[in-house]
């Protein structure tokens, strides 16, 4: 008892916290979509409120019509932006990434074979 003060014993008796459960890719995607829709709705609501200074905002943005359409309920992205995003981050990009990684793997294997042949 003289080696371990009373506070020390209490610390060691507490169970260690369990790590949080990680989301699956599908849960992550769904949560992202849900939170994005919620945040966009909050932004639209704020932009329609009396506290919002529409004229000062419209005078600073590049596309006032697009902003007005968004506040009125239109999508925050254009079809062309969706298309570009799909090309860069959609299934096409996964296929391209796989091809790039396969080429890298093939190059590494060839280098290893050449290295062992010269030894």
Helices and strands as residue ranges (DSSP letters): H 6-13, H 25-47, H 54-60, H 64-71, H 79-89, H 91-118
